[in-house]
Structure formats: structure tokens, C-alpha cells
């Protein structure tokens, strides 16, 4: 918890002084009673006091003042709120290795299923785009809040030869730049952006991953990567069985060097969990909001309770 006006917390000194004064008066009253030789006579002439009820009344007042002190210091609480105007580009590998069936029904179909879950997960105000990449990369859907358009495009993804991870990053950056220019007023700061890239292979065509890292860092865009598939995955090409493990080292470097997060997924369930984790990172941010009204309301309730108890039990206000 943080405070917008922490100087008001010094009022706790006054609350502590009030408590000290009350304790002093109670001790002084006890000594006075002890000095009175005829206790029975004292009890007959002195007015009846509410005893423990008097202490309860003061305790309610003290709690109320303490809570009110916290309230006037304007406490804030960290809350999780959806981001506004952020843009995300989801890049999906459609190379021939994505037809491997080590993840049922196939890597591509599993990736499509999980990607659509990711679409539903992001807050509606975040703009989401789609890039597919095989031997080259293409922007299938520009960043948009139209979730149905992205889902339809995901279902239409087709396999291609080769894997151009570097080109996928460059194409995603181009889509983000075009969106920022079209939606950001002159002089305003562009909205935050992120690339989420899924691949099951190694970069073997187009610009290098190192070039892509430099471009992403220059643009200030983080790239989160997902290495999808198992090490035992294979595809059959021209009667030959070819192993198709993901290049985890390269994908990890792409994420870490751009400030993103790296994940490995070996099943559709793991992939959905990864997308959910990334979506939580991207779609929400933490803000501190003023919650002083809660403390002011509770403090006022305690103060009113103290006043009511005093009127009920002592016939006077405190």
C-alpha cells in the first residue's frame, strides 16, 4: 500500500497521545478511589459509571480515529486493469514441420486451437494482428479489435516450405509501425506493442534472427517466443522421415535479447497455458488507485458507533 499524502500519518501521534491521556486518567482515578477510606460510602454517593462499557466506547473512538487517519493520508492499492490502445501481433509458423503429429491432431491444428483461445483471452480494447510465416512472412490481419476477423484468418492458415523467423519479426514490426502511425496523433507517444511468435523449427530462410533482434530493440518492441512441439516430432517428405525439433536456443535468444519472455510447449494444453500467461502479461497492467474512501467510511462508522454507545450507556456524547 502506498500513500498520496503520507504527512497526514503524523496524526497517529495525536491518537497515541489521546490513548496515553486516557490510560493516565484511569490510573489516576484508581489511585483516588484507593485513598478514599470508606469505599461503601463512596459507592453510595458517587454516580454509577458504565464500567467496561466506558472502555469499549473509548476503544471504538480510538479505532475510528486511527482508520480516519489512514484515510486522510490517501492510501492507494495496486489493481490489475486492462491496457488501452496496446497492439499485439501474433506470428505463427506454418512451415511443413507443423504437420507433425507428435502433438495431436497435428502441430498446426493444435496451434490454431490455442491461438483462438488467446484471441478470446485478450481484453477487447487491445488491437490484435496476425502474421503467418513459412518461406516468407505475410501480414494476414492488421492490428484490429475485430476478434472474429483474426479467428477466421487463423482457421485459413496454410502450410509452406521453409521457416523465416527473422522475416516474421520484420513483418510484424512493419504491421505495428503502420498501425501506430495511423492511430497516434502527432506528438503523442505510440501505444505499447508486443510480438508473440510461435515456431517449431529453425530459421533457414530470409533475414537472420540477429538482424530481427536489432530491429525489434530499435523499435522498442518485445518479442515473446514459444517453441512448440516435442523433440521426437518427425515429418515424412518424399518417403524420408525427417526429425523436426524446435530451435529452442534461437527462440530463447530472440526473446531474452528483446526483453520478451521465452516459453516451451509440448502439448496443446501447455500451449494454451503459455498463451494464457502471455495474455496476462500483455493485456493487463498494474495501477495504484486511491482507496481512501474505504477507510474514511469505516472510520466514520466506528466514530458514530462510539458516539451512539456513549449516548446509550452514559446518557451523554462521550
C-alpha positions in Angstrom: 0.0 0.0 0.0 1.2 3.5 -0.9 0.0 6.9 0.4 -0.5 10.0 -1.7 -0.4 12.3 1.4 1.8 10.4 3.9 2.3 13.5 6.0 -1.1 13.1 7.5 0.1 9.9 9.1 1.6 12.1 11.8 -1.9 12.3 13.2 -1.2 8.9 14.7 1.0 10.8 17.3 -2.2 12.6 18.4 -4.1 9.4 18.5 -1.3 7.8 20.6 -1.3 10.9 22.9 -5.1 10.5 23.4 -4.6 6.9 24.3 -1.8 7.8 26.8 -4.0 10.5 28.4 -6.9 8.1 28.8 -4.7 5.5 30.4 -3.3 8.2 32.7 -6.7 9.3 33.8 -7.8 5.7 34.5 -4.7 5.1 36.7 -5.3 8.4 38.5 -8.9 7.5 39.2 -7.9 4.2 40.6 -5.4 5.8 43.0 -8.1 8.3 44.1 -10.5 5.5 44.9 -7.8 3.7 46.8 -7.2 6.8 49.0 -10.9 7.0 49.9 -11.2 5.2 53.3 -14.9 4.4 53.2 -15.4 2.6 49.9 -19.0 1.6 50.7 -19.9 5.3 51.3 -18.2 6.3 48.1 -20.2 3.8 46.1 -23.4 5.2 47.6 -22.7 8.8 46.8 -20.8 8.5 43.6 -22.9 8.2 40.4 -22.9 4.7 38.8 -20.5 4.5 35.9 -20.8 2.2 32.9 -17.5 0.4 33.8 -16.2 -1.8 31.0 -18.7 -0.1 28.6 -16.8 3.2 29.1 -13.6 1.5 27.9 -15.4 -0.1 24.9 -16.8 3.3 23.9 -13.3 4.8 24.0 -11.8 1.9 22.1 -14.4 2.4 19.3 -13.5 6.0 19.2 -9.8 5.3 19.1 -10.2 2.7 16.3 -12.3 5.2 14.3 -9.7 7.9 14.7 -6.9 5.5 13.6 -8.8 4.4 10.5 -9.7 8.0 9.6 -6.0 8.9 9.9 -5.2 6.3 7.3 -8.0 7.6 5.1 -6.9 11.2 5.1 -3.4 10.1 4.1 -5.0 8.9 0.9 -3.9 5.2 0.7 -3.7 3.5 -2.7 -3.9 -0.1 -3.7 -2.4 -1.9 -6.7 -5.1 -3.1 -9.0 -5.0 -5.1 -12.2 -6.6 -3.1 -15.1 -6.8 -3.8 -18.8 -4.4 -1.9 -21.1 -5.7 0.7 -23.5 -4.5 1.1 -27.1 -1.9 -1.6 -26.9 -1.2 -3.6 -30.1 -0.1 -7.2 -30.3 0.9 -9.2 -33.4 0.7 -12.9 -33.2 3.2 -14.6 -35.6 2.5 -18.3 -36.3 4.9 -20.7 -38.1 3.2 -22.5 -41.0 6.3 -24.4 -42.2 5.8 -28.0 -43.3 7.1 -29.3 -40.0 3.9 -28.0 -38.5 2.2 -31.0 -40.0 4.0 -33.3 -37.5 1.6 -35.3 -35.3 3.6 -35.5 -32.1 1.0 -33.1 -30.9 -2.4 -34.3 -31.9 -4.2 -33.9 -34.2 -1.2 -32.0 -35.7 1.1 -29.2 -34.6 -0.7 -26.7 -36.9 -4.2 -27.7 -35.8 -3.2 -27.6 -32.1 -1.6 -24.2 -32.6 -4.7 -22.9 -34.4 -6.9 -24.0 -31.5 -4.7 -22.4 -28.9 -4.3 -19.2 -30.9 -8.0 -18.7 -31.0 -8.1 -19.2 -27.2 -5.5 -16.4 -27.0 -7.7 -14.2 -29.1 -10.6 -14.6 -26.6 -8.2 -14.0 -23.7 -7.0 -10.5 -24.6 -9.1 -7.6 -23.4 -11.3 -6.2 -26.2 -9.6 -2.8 -26.3 -6.2 -4.4 -27.4 -5.6 -4.4 -31.1 -4.5 -7.8 -32.4 -2.9 -8.7 -35.7 -1.8 -11.9 -37.3 1.3 -12.8 -39.3 2.0 -16.2 -40.8 5.4 -17.3 -41.9 6.9 -20.2 -43.8 9.4 -19.5 -46.5 8.3 -15.8 -46.3 6.2 -13.8 -43.9 2.9 -12.0 -44.6 0.6 -9.8 -42.6 -2.7 -11.7 -42.7 -4.6 -9.3 -40.5 -3.6 -5.8 -39.5 -3.9 -5.0 -35.8 -7.6 -4.7 -35.1 -10.2 -5.1 -32.3 -12.3 -7.3 -34.7 -11.7 -10.7 -33.0 -13.8 -12.6 -35.5 -11.6 -11.5 -38.4 -8.5 -12.8 -36.6 -10.1 -16.2 -35.8 -11.3 -16.6 -39.4 -7.7 -15.9 -40.6 -6.3 -18.4 -38.1 -8.5 -21.1 -39.5 -7.3 -20.4 -43.0 -3.6 -20.8 -42.4 -1.9 -23.0 -45.0 1.4 -24.9 -44.8 4.5 -23.6 -46.7 8.1 -24.7 -47.2 11.0 -23.4 -45.0 11.0 -21.2 -41.9 11.7 -17.5 -42.0 11.7 -16.4 -38.3 13.6 -13.3 -39.0 11.2 -12.2 -41.7 8.3 -12.9 -39.4 9.7 -10.4 -36.9 10.3 -7.7 -39.6 6.8 -8.2 -41.0 5.3 -7.9 -37.5 7.3 -4.7 -36.8 6.0 -3.2 -40.1 2.4 -4.0 -39.1 2.9 -2.4 -35.7 4.6 0.7 -37.2 1.8 1.2 -39.7 -0.9 0.8 -37.0 0.9 3.3 -34.7 1.2 5.9 -37.5 -2.5 5.5 -38.4 -3.8 5.8 -34.8 -1.4 8.0 -32.9 -1.7 11.8 -33.1 1.4 13.8 -33.9 3.5 14.4 -30.8 1.8 11.6 -28.8 3.6 8.6 -27.5 2.9 5.4 -29.6 0.9 2.7 -27.8 2.8 -0.2 -26.3 3.3 -3.2 -28.6 4.3 -6.8 -28.4 5.1 -9.6 -30.8 4.1 -13.2 -29.8 5.9 -15.6 -32.1 5.3 -19.4 -32.3 7.7 -21.7 -34.2 8.6 -25.3 -34.2 11.7 -25.1 -36.3 14.9 -23.2 -37.1 15.4 -20.1 -39.1 16.5 -21.3 -42.6 15.4 -18.5 -45.0 15.4 -14.7 -45.2 17.0 -12.3 -42.9 18.7 -13.6 -39.8 17.3 -13.7 -36.3 20.2 -11.4 -35.2 19.0 -8.7 -37.6 15.5 -9.2 -36.3 16.7 -8.7 -32.7 18.4 -5.4 -33.6 15.3 -4.2 -35.4 13.0 -5.1 -32.5 15.2 -3.4 -30.0 15.4 -0.3 -32.1 11.6 -0.2 -32.3 11.3 -0.8 -28.6 9.1 -3.9 -29.2 9.4 -7.0 -27.1 9.2 -10.4 -28.7 7.8 -13.3 -26.7 8.5 -16.7 -28.3 7.0 -20.1 -28.0 9.0 -23.2 -29.0 6.2 -25.7 -29.9 6.4 -29.4 -30.4 8.4 -32.3 -28.9 12.0 -33.3 -29.7 10.6 -36.6 -31.2 8.5 -34.9 -33.8 9.0 -36.0 -37.4 7.6 -35.4 -40.8 7.7 -37.6 -44.0 9.0 -35.9 -47.1 9.4 -37.9 -50.4 9.4 -41.1 -48.4 12.0 -39.9 -45.9 11.4 -39.4 -42.2 12.9 -36.1 -41.1 13.1 -35.0 -37.4 11.7 -31.6 -36.7 12.7 -30.4 -33.2 12.3 -26.7 -32.4 15.3 -24.4 -32.2 14.9 -23.6 -28.6 18.3 -21.8 -28.3 17.5 -19.3 -31.0 14.0 -18.7 -29.8 15.2 -18.2 -26.3 17.8 -15.7 -27.5 15.2 -13.8 -29.6 13.0 -13.4 -26.5 15.7 -12.5 -24.0 17.6 -10.1 -26.3 14.4 -8.1 -26.9 13.0 -8.1 -23.4 10.3 -10.6 -24.0 9.6 -14.0 -22.4 10.5 -17.5 -23.7 8.3 -20.5 -23.4 8.4 -24.1 -24.5 5.2 -26.1 -25.1 5.0 -29.8 -25.8 1.2 -30.3 -25.9 -1.9 -28.3 -26.8 -2.6 -28.0 -23.0 0.8 -26.5 -22.4 0.4 -24.2 -25.4 -2.9 -22.9 -24.1 -1.3 -22.3 -20.7 1.6 -20.4 -22.3 -0.8 -18.2 -24.3 -2.8 -17.5 -21.1 0.4 -16.5 -19.3 1.5 -14.2 -22.1 -2.0 -12.7 -22.5 -2.0 -11.8 -18.8 1.4 -10.1 -19.2 0.3 -8.1 -22.3 -3.4 -7.5 -21.6 -3.2 -6.0 -18.1 -1.1 -3.6 -16.2 -0.9 -2.7 -12.5 -2.0 0.8 -11.4 -2.3 2.3 -7.9 -5.8 3.7 -7.3 -7.0 5.9 -4.4 -9.0 3.8 -1.9 -9.2 6.4 0.9 -13.0 6.4 0.8 -13.0 2.9 2.2 -11.0 4.0 5.3 -13.0 7.2 5.7 -16.3 5.3 5.6 -15.1 2.6 8.1 -13.6 5.2 10.4 -16.8 7.3 10.4 -18.8 4.1 11.2 -16.6 3.5 14.3 -16.8 7.1 15.4 -20.6 7.0 15.1 -20.7 3.7 17.0 -18.6 5.2 19.8 -21.0 8.2 20.0 -24.1 6.0 19.9 -22.7 3.7 22.7 -21.9 6.7 24.9 -25.4 8.2 24.5 -26.9 4.8 25.2 -24.9 3.8 28.2 -23.8 7.2 29.7 -26.6 9.5 28.6 -24.1 11.9 27.0 -21.9 12.1 24.0 -18.5 10.7 25.2 
